[in-house]
Amino acid sequence: MTTLRIIIVNWNSGTQTRDCLRAIATQAKKECFRLESVVVVDNASGDGSADGLEAEFASFATTMPLHVLRNADNRGFAAACNQGASGATADYILLLNPDTLTYP
């Protein structure tokens, strides 16, 4: 089965990151791919948009392992993507903006 790591760079994204994660969790149940992990890289958000994500999505851990990396400063989109991709062993890496919703 094809494996996938999804990287979402969050910076003051409000509820968009949560909406994006909910959409991914719905698709992960379809089992057409296996998620190695979903990595949210928070670029020093000041709005609390990354707070509590791991706890909120813990019930999806078997189909959507979630890791949140927090940066002390905004490293920029490209650096955050590279940070999220570090150590990946998945067949594919998908970079998503937090305002993305996945559909079947």
C-alpha positions in Angstrom: 0.0 0.0 0.0 1.2 3.5 -0.8 2.4 5.5 2.2 2.0 9.3 2.6 3.3 12.0 4.9 1.2 15.2 4.9 2.8 18.4 6.1 0.7 21.4 7.0 2.4 24.7 7.9 0.3 26.6 10.4 0.7 30.3 11.1 -2.3 32.0 12.8 -4.7 29.9 10.8 -7.6 30.0 13.2 -9.9 27.1 12.7 -8.7 26.3 9.2 -6.0 23.8 10.4 -8.6 21.9 12.4 -11.0 21.8 9.4 -8.1 20.5 7.2 -7.2 17.8 9.7 -10.9 16.7 10.0 -11.0 16.3 6.2 -7.8 14.3 6.1 -9.1 12.1 8.9 -12.2 11.3 6.9 -10.1 10.3 3.8 -7.6 8.3 5.9 -10.5 5.9 6.8 -10.9 5.0 3.1 -7.7 3.0 3.2 -6.5 3.7 -0.4 -3.3 4.8 1.2 -1.6 4.6 4.6 -0.6 7.8 6.4 2.9 7.6 7.8 2.0 10.7 9.7 0.5 14.2 9.4 2.9 16.8 10.6 1.7 20.3 11.6 4.6 22.7 11.8 3.5 25.8 13.7 5.5 28.9 12.8 5.1 30.7 16.1 1.4 31.4 15.8 0.1 33.9 18.3 -3.6 32.9 17.9 -3.4 29.5 19.6 -4.5 27.8 16.4 -2.1 24.8 17.1 -3.0 24.5 20.7 -4.5 21.1 21.7 -4.4 19.6 18.2 -2.7 16.3 19.2 -5.3 15.8 22.0 -8.2 16.8 19.8 -7.2 14.3 17.1 -5.9 11.5 19.4 -8.9 9.3 18.5 -7.7 9.2 14.9 -4.1 8.1 15.9 -4.4 4.6 14.2 -5.3 6.0 10.8 -3.9 9.5 11.1 -0.8 9.8 13.4 -0.5 13.5 14.1 2.7 15.3 15.3 2.8 19.0 16.0 6.2 20.8 15.8 6.4 24.2 17.3 8.8 26.8 16.2 9.8 29.7 18.5 9.9 32.0 15.5 8.4 32.1 12.0 10.9 30.2 9.9 8.9 30.7 6.6 7.0 28.2 4.6 9.8 26.4 2.8 11.9 25.9 6.0 8.9 24.6 7.8 8.1 22.2 5.0 11.6 20.9 5.1 11.4 20.6 8.9 8.2 18.5 8.6 9.7 16.3 5.9 12.8 15.5 7.9 13.0 11.8 8.6 10.1 10.8 6.4 10.1 7.3 5.0 6.8 7.6 3.1 6.5 7.0 -0.6 5.1 10.5 -1.1 5.1 13.8 0.8 2.1 16.1 0.4 2.4 19.7 1.3 -0.9 21.4 2.3 -1.9 24.8 3.2 -4.2 24.9 6.3 -7.1 26.2 4.2 -7.1 23.0 2.1 -10.0 20.5 2.4 -9.6 17.1 0.9 -12.5 15.3 -0.9 -12.9 11.8 -2.3 
